[in-house]
């Protein structure tokens, strides 16, 4: 009942607020089709470009903060353009640092106050972060969240694929407060906001990351959640969509934007494009084949976390004449939004 009520509320809000973002923020931008998933920021800046940069230029950066529910969530900020965007991003994760006056309501920074750091990125995409001694001054319950925040903040950049951590120049093999083991390299494959509810045999599962929605008194936003899927389910695209339709645990503060009666009829992948054929219950308007922008974002964000998926096409009962809330035909695959949770607070 909770899911159906919330879905109906969201369905109505999505139509009425088509000029707004998810429940009142600025609308999430769906990029024009591209050949691959790209993020707005790129660390490969030539010397000439660096010399021409203006101090007034801004660069949109995702910072993974902790929300009031304890989830690690990306929020997009416009930060000063710099030649060290990776270091700048992590510095904005430090409590009482430059993020202080920018924090959205109900969010907090993840790194202890006073933490200093350096970032070194190799040609093969490994970012090594060296923290000062202040890094150890965090609450034990935040330990895994800190690992996830650092990893996902850095891997938003095209030139970073994995992360290593050091403390005062010494490589960390476990976190200093609660002893959480640290793998040789951290990547998005490590997961985020793990939900293992109902999973009995972890050894025979594999992770997939999906995006659900959280709501506060001020705004709504997408939350990445890593779930464990049985190894018997080899079709990762169908598994991701199945988890989106199923939604989070009944006791979770998160929601899915799918109508519970929506059904994936078929999923095909060709040249990095996932074509999803749903029944009519995926639509926001059955008569006009309208799909909610916010639901579309949730699907695209989730599927493009898979390495081989670059875009998504939607069909309804085999019909490709689906349109967005603005009435624009979805004649081309939709790729990942450049930034997540870009609304104002």
HELIX and SHEET records of a PDB file:
HELIX    1   1 UNK A    2  UNK A   16  1                                  15    
HELIX    2   2 UNK A   22  UNK A   24  5                                   3    
HELIX    3   3 UNK A   47  UNK A   52  1                                   6    
HELIX    4   4 UNK A   85  UNK A   91  1                                   7    
HELIX    5   5 UNK A  133  UNK A  136  5                                   4    
HELIX    6   6 UNK A  140  UNK A  142  5                                   3    
HELIX    7   7 UNK A  143  UNK A  154  1                                  12    
HELIX    8   8 UNK A  188  UNK A  190  5                                   3    
HELIX    9   9 UNK A  202  UNK A  204  5                                   3    
HELIX   10  10 UNK A  236  UNK A  246  1                                  11    
HELIX   11  11 UNK A  280  UNK A  282  5                                   3    
HELIX   12  12 UNK A  293  UNK A  303  1                                  11    
SHEET    1   A 3 UNK A  72  UNK A  80  0                                        
SHEET    2   A 3 UNK A  58  UNK A  67 -1                                        
SHEET    3   A 3 UNK A 107  UNK A 108 -1                                        
SHEET    1   B 4 UNK A 117  UNK A 121  0                                        
SHEET    2   B 4 UNK A 126  UNK A 131 -1                                        
SHEET    3   B 4 UNK A 162  UNK A 167  1                                        
SHEET    4   B 4 UNK A 170  UNK A 171 -1                                        
SHEET    1   C 2 UNK A 205  UNK A 215  0                                        
SHEET    2   C 2 UNK A 220  UNK A 230 -1                                        
SHEET    1   D 3 UNK A 264  UNK A 270  0                                        
SHEET    2   D 3 UNK A 273  UNK A 278 -1                                        
SHEET    3   D 3 UNK A 311  UNK A 316  1                                        
END                                                                             
